[in-house]
């Protein structure tokens, strides 16, 4: 199938003709002989299939990456940087086309996905500018000797990515290892692999053959990639269970990992905060555009009793303006969940919240629009009167469900905020500068906003603590993570 047309807009998405595996500079049919059938989560329409990479296919891709790694690593940093900037230009030139494919394939709004592609392009430009910063230093060791350190690339990096930002993760998350001189093998999400394949049709010849490789597949593909002896470092964007599985497999070979995992993130509003601004921050932080399918979503709102009711009333008003729609429609503000399984999971949490005594503020059902009947849509949902013991307050839903908790005692509130296994992001709202800094220090999270939510900034390290991951991305820290340190001591006593 070459194109898919949205019933709502009549817009055609140029889906990839090639449905094989891209490595060594060209597409190959899967030796495994297996395929994945794809369905649009918004319309239920069939999108054809992609090949599934089995162990033999993974081996061939890794071999191609290993063969080209020495020459790519030997390039001057400025030469690699030039290649990264050129790739960024390709992304920008094809942003609308790639975003539309992700909308059809993954269910998120095309207007937001265009931003995803542009963010990916900016990421390539950012790491191109940092290519010369993978450098060492000299260390004083006394007379008669010189010591210096080198930063060298690991070799072949495996990137296993999530379905919520398919094109952005397939590209932006490869920029740092490429800039550092590594070759990369990307394993696309099984639910939304098409945009990365289309990009390889467009730009597969941009990097030297074997430098940038893309494999579609399932969990077995990811497991084969993690276990392959030719893979030198592993990076995963995914769930906590997936992260644990990767770490267990990596431990067998003592391979380093960079993990961006789940979150059950808190937004804290103090009594001096402006209720209207807090409400806007709550809605923004929930990432309703992505149906809440974002590891950084602030899905727990802790509102001080003195402003609780005013904030909840404003949240209700703002959320009422967000209506799910077909993701290919440029006016849509919230798309579809990725799959039937994810829809069933979200609905089960809504039912559990009702059973446990939470008060439904808004949402909680399926949209009434008949145009959405075949898709995996659910209304943006807000519960109040939530206690810390409820499932919706403790478990990552990865859906558009916000739980609101009322607090009066700061110590008890901070204990509840930190009383989950996750620690990715947090958002703090107050006009008191001292209070803000103290709260930021006390919350167990790797990335904290004060009087803001959701935004990322190139150069600011992003990553979690506790079960939310290992390492930092989007910054110099990420570039350095894709290098390993070597110390050299030279005797000057001849």
KAKA-V869446 format. One record per backbone hydrogen bond with DSSP energy under -1.0 kcal/mol. NH is the residue of the N-H (numbers start at 1). CO is the residue of the C=O. Records with the same first field share a line. If there is no record, write none. Layout:
BEGIN
NH->CO, CO
END
This chain:
BEGIN
4->13
6->11
10->6
13->4
15->2, 13
21->28
22->214
23->26
26->23
28->21
36->50
38->48
40->45
44->40
47->38
50->36
51->19
52->34
53->216
58->54
59->55
60->56
61->57
62->58
63->59
64->60
65->61
66->62
67->63
68->64
69->65
72->68
73->69
74->70
79->76
80->76
81->77
82->78
83->79
84->80
85->81
86->82
87->83
88->84
89->85
90->86
91->87
92->88
93->89
94->90
95->92
98->94
99->95
100->96
101->97
102->98
103->99
104->100
105->101
106->102
107->103
110->327
113->109
114->110
116->112
117->113
118->114
119->115
120->116
121->117
122->118
123->119
124->120
125->121
126->122
127->123
128->124
129->125
133->130
135->133
139->147
145->142
146->490
148->488
149->137
150->486
152->484
157->183
158->233
159->185
160->235
161->187
169->165
170->166
171->167
172->168
174->171
175->172
178->174
179->175
180->176
181->178
182->177
183->155
184->211
185->157
186->213
187->159
188->215
197->193
198->194
199->195
200->196
201->197
202->198
203->199
204->200
206->203
211->208
213->184
214->22
215->186
222->218
223->219
224->220
225->221
226->222
227->223
231->228
232->156
233->156
234->256
235->158
236->258
237->160
238->260
243->239
244->240
245->241
246->242
247->243
248->244
249->245
250->246
251->247
254->250
255->250
258->234
259->470
260->236
261->468
267->300
268->427
269->302
270->429
273->270
278->274
279->275
280->276
281->277
282->278
283->279
284->280
285->281
286->282
287->284
290->287
291->288
292->287
293->290
294->292
297->294
298->285
299->297
300->265
301->403
302->267
303->405
304->269
305->407
307->304
308->304
311->307
312->308
313->309
314->310
315->311
316->312
317->313
318->314
319->315
320->316
321->318
322->319
325->334
329->326
332->329
335->289
336->107
337->376
343->339
344->340
345->341
346->342
347->343
348->344
349->345
350->346
351->347
352->348
353->349
354->350
355->351
356->352
357->354
358->353
359->384
361->382
362->382
372->369
373->370
375->372
376->41
377->375
379->365
381->400
382->362
383->402
384->359
386->404
390->387
394->391
395->391
401->399
402->381
403->299
404->383
405->301
407->303
413->409
414->410
415->411
416->412
417->413
418->414
426->447
427->266
428->449
429->268
436->432
437->433
438->434
439->435
440->436
441->437
442->438
443->439
445->443
446->423
447->424
449->426
451->428
455->453
459->474
460->457
462->473
465->423
467->421
468->465
470->259
473->462
479->475
480->476
481->477
482->479
483->480
484->152
486->150
488->148
490->146
492->144
494->492
END
